[in-house]
Structures are given as C-alpha cells and as structure tokens.
C-alpha cells in the first residue's frame, strides 16, 4: 500500500463535511487502501476486514451504509464488473505509478489514463512518468478535498554556502563568552584583535562563529597581552610576584569602581575621570576593569597549576 498524505483541503470540503463521522472515517480509510487510480473492492465483507482490521464491532451493514452515504455526496461511484462490486474515488488525482489499475474499469468508460500504453518511457523506479501539471497533485479525492498525494513536494536544494569576509555585524555568541571566561581572556579585547586579524589578512570563512571559537581555543590566548604578558591560562608568575600583582590589580580595580562623587560649587557632581556625568563607567574604564578581572583569573589559575 503506497504512502498517502492528507492535505488541509479535506477540512474545507463541503462534500466531506456533509458526511456523518462514521462515513468520514470510512472514506479516510478507503483513501488509504485504494490503488493509484482510486479503486477498491466494494464487497462489504472485504471492506470490513481490510479497512477496519482491528475493529471487532465493525459490521458489513455499516460498510454498505457508508458506501451509500459517500456515493450520495458525490465523492465515490460504485459499479459492478463480472458480478463483482467495486468502488472508485471521484477525481482521485493520484500520481500514476502503475500501468494498469489493480481493479477493473467502470463499464462504458472512455479511454482513460489506465489504458495500455505503447512503449512508455518508464521512470527509474519502473513506473509511468507523471505528465500532469503540478496543480493536479494539490487537489484530489473529490472537489475541494485536496487530500491525497503519494509523496510530499520535493525539497528545494539548499543554497551552497561559500566563504566570505567577516560580516560587519558579526558579534560573539554565548558559547564564545563562556569559552573566553574559561580561557581567562577579556572577550572585548579578543574580539577587537580577531576582527583586525580577519580584515588585515583579507580572511574568508564559511562559518565565522566556528573560526572565532577555534581561535579562542588555539592562538588567541597567546596574542592578547595584559601588561606585556599573555592574558590566557598560559600566564605563570612566581608566587611572590603573583601575589604582588594581584594586590596591584585589586587596588586599581577599587580606583576604577570608586563612585564617590564630589559636589561642585555650582551644585553639580564630579564623578571623577573614570565615570561620565551620569555616574556610569566610561568605555575605557569598563574595558580596563574587564582586563584586570581576566588577568586576575589567569594569575590565580597559574598559582593553582591549571
């Protein structure tokens, strides 16, 4: 049994909406069982066993009643060939994968798409090619139902990604921030150095996020200097020198963080050289404070042998 896809047009079909819940369920299962030409047995016993194999309460009388109701709605037609009853879904519009239907054609039908074809050009999977317009696959199973096609429309091929210069709006993401913190690198300084490196060398990459992540892991820790020393975890000092440096960093950090404004004669406040008129740290002071914190972390990790 081929795969089927139920389209949203089923919900908007007035013909389907006129069916009782039991008849609509029957019709849905019939769509799943019918061959590529929308045909199937109309024998109540076969319908009961094939459409409702797990429903012990399904009855042959219910199958007959559903067939009559759906045919009255104009969604199917029942016919008889050689004393056997069959059903055909109206306007099934299914992609024709086989040369012939599994079931006989309704009597009196003029030549249709399942008549024998002379020397057809088959597809790679051994079926007849589908020459109908694409719109024929969107609507099916009666007027406005639009529900049954064999396979979803083909996916559009993905555009090939090509190497390109670093975008002007590129910024590090959260994973970069976490990695820089683990490396004890001042992220702002790392970004500035990385961007200058990319622009000066005319670098072109497909994924700049991955490039920056690799740089943080590899060579950036040796390039970012704090007071002439690498800011990354590679920084190592003698314990006494390390302690003196930490004390100096703490003192400088207190100076930058100090926010005790002085009142001026005209009633305004002087927040000092490291803050603006609103009392916020200047960009230079904030960058220096971040660098101090990064160097402090690097020194502590060096003392712990990490």
N, C-alpha and C positions, 0 to 999 in steps of 0.2 A: 504494500500500500504506500503510495507516494506521500511525501510530507505536504501539509497544507498550511496556509496562513490565513487567518480570519482578519479581514480589514474592518476599519471602523464604520464603513458604509453599511454594514449589517445592522448597526444600531439605528440608522436613519431611514431604513427601508420601510415604507408604508405597508408593503405586501407582507413582510415578515412580522411587522407589528400587529397585523390582524390575526396572526396565529395564536392559538392557545399555548400556554407554557409547555404542555406535553408535546404538541405538534412542533413547536420551535426546536425543542430538544431533539426530537426525531429527525427534523430537517438538518440540523447541525451534524448529527452523526451520519446521516446519509451523505452529506457533502464530503465527509472524511473517508467514506467507504467507496464512493463512486469512482469509476475509472476516469481516465483523462478526458473522455467525451461526456462525462456527467451521467453515465448509465449504470444501472444496477438491477438486481433482481427485485421484483415486486411481489414475490411469494411471501405471505405473512410469516410463515414458519422460518424461512431463511432470514428475513429481516429481523425477527425476534432474536435469533441465535447469533447473528453477525453484528447487529447494531447495539444490542443490549446483552452481551455475553455474561455479565455478572449480575444482571437483574433477574432474580428469581420470580418477581411479581409481574414481569412483562408478559402480556398476553397477545395472542395472534389477533384477537379482535381489536386491540389497541392499535396494532400496526395498520390494519385496514382503515380504521377511523382516521388515523393521522394522514395516510395517503390521500384519502378523500378530501380532507380539510386543506392540505397543502396544494392539491391539484385545483381545488376551487379558488384558491388565492392566486393561481396562475404561475406558481413557482416550479411546478413539475408537470409532466404529462405521462400518463400510464398507457401502455399499449401491449398488444399480445402478438406473439410470433410462434407458430407451431405449437399452439395450445399452452404456451408458457407466457407468464406475465412479466413485464419489465417496466422500469421507470426511467425517465430521462429528465435531468435538471435543465430547466429552460435557461438559455443564454449562460451556460456554464463558463464559457470563455477561458477554458483551461489550456495551458501550453500543451500542444500535442507532442507527446514523447513517443507514441507508438503509431505504426502504420494503420492499424485497424483497432476498433473498439473490441473489448472482450465480449460485448453483448450485441445482439442483432440490432439493425437499424429499424426505426419505426416504419411500418408499411406505408407505401406511397411517397416516401421522402425522395426529393430530387437529389442529384449528386451533391454530396457534401464533402467536408474535409477528410472523411474517413473512407472515401472510395479508393480503390487501388491506384497507386501512383507508379508510373513507368520510369524506371531508372532514377529514383530520387537521389539527391546528394545528402547523405546522412551526416549527422554531427559526429564529433569524436566519440560520444558515448553510444553511437549506433542508433540514434533516433532521428525522426524527421526534423529538419530545421523549422523554427517558428518564424513565419514571414508576416505575421500580423503586426499592426502598429503597436507601439508600446502602450497606448491607451487601452488596448484590449485586455491587458493584464490587470488593470486597475479596477475595472468593473466586471462583475460576474455573478453567477447564481441569481439570475432574475434582475429586473430593472431596479437600479438603485441600491442593490445589496452590497456589491463591491467587496466580496469577502474571500474568494478562493483563488489563489495563485499557487504555483508549485514551489516557488522559491522567491526570496526577497530580491529586490533590485540589486544589481551588482554595486559593490562599494567603489567609490571614486578612488583612483590611485592617489596615494599620499604624495604631496609635492616633495621633491628631493631637497634635503637640507644642505646648504652649501656654506663653506667657510666665509666669514665676514668680519670686518673690523669691529672692535669693541663698541657697542652702542653708547650714544651719549647719555641715555637714561639708565644705563646699567648700574645697579646697586647690589651690594651683598645681601644674601638672604639669612634666615635664622640659623641654618646649619653652618654658614660661614662664621657667624658671630660666636656660635658655640665652639667651633674649631679654633678660632683665634684666641678665645678665652683659655682653652686647654693648652695652647701653644704659648700663652702669656705674651701675645702680640697685641699692640694697640691697633685695633681694627681700622681706625681712621687713617693712621699713617700707612698701614698696609695697603689700603685701597688707593691712596694717592700714589704710592710707589708703583703699584701694579698697573694703574691706568697710564702713568708716564711711560712705563716699560712697554706697554702694548702699543701706545701711539708712536713713540720714538722708533720702535722697531718695525712699524707697519704690520704688526701681528694680525693674523686672520685665523679665527677658530669657529667651529660649528657651535660649540657649547661653551660659552664664556663662564658660566657658573661652575662647570666642571674644571675648567682651566684655572680659575681662581682657587678652587678647593685643592687642586693638586699643588698649586704654588704655595698655599699655606702649609701643606704637609712637607713640601720639599725644600724650596730655596728661599722663600720669603723670610723665614726666621733669621737667616744669616745676613739678609740685606737691610733689615730695619734696625737702625742703630739708636741706642739711648745713651747719651753721654759717651759716644765713641765705642760702645760695646754692643754686641748683638742683643736684641730685646727678647729673643726667644728662650726656650728652655736650655739652650746650649751655654747660656751665660753662667760662668763659675767664678767665684771670688774666694779668697782666703776668708775663713770665718770672721776674723777680726775686721778685715776690710769690708766684709759683707755687712756686719753689724753697724759699722760707722756709716756706710752708705744708706742703710735702712733708716738710721736716725736722721740723716740729712734729708732723705725723701719725705719722712714724716713731718719734719719742720717746714719744708717747702709746701707740702700739701696743706698744712694748717694755715700758712700765709695765704694761699690761694682760696681756701674755703672760708677764711675770716670774713664775716659780714657785720661789722660794727661801724655803721656809717657815722660820720661827724656832721653836726649841724653847722651850717654856714650862716654868716650874719644876715643874709637875705632870706633865711628860712628854708633854704633847700638843703638837700642831703648830699654829702660827698661819700660815695661808696668805695672810693679807692681806685687804684689803677687796674684792678682785675675784674671790675664789675661796671655794668652800664648804668644809666640813670635810673633804671627800674630795679636795680639791685641784682640783676642776673649776671652770671659769669660771662665774660667776653669769650668769643670763639677761641682766641689764642689761649686764654687761661683754662678753658674747658679741655682743649686738646692736650695742654701740658699736664693737667691733672690726670687725664686718662693714661698718658705716657708714664707718669710717675707710678700709677697703680700697676701698670703692666710690668714695669721694671721691678717693682717691689715683689710681685708674684714670682718673677723669674729668679730673683735672688733667693727667696725663701725655698723655692724648689731646688735651687742649686745647693743650698745648705742641707736639704733633706736627701740629696743624692739622686733626685729624679731627673 
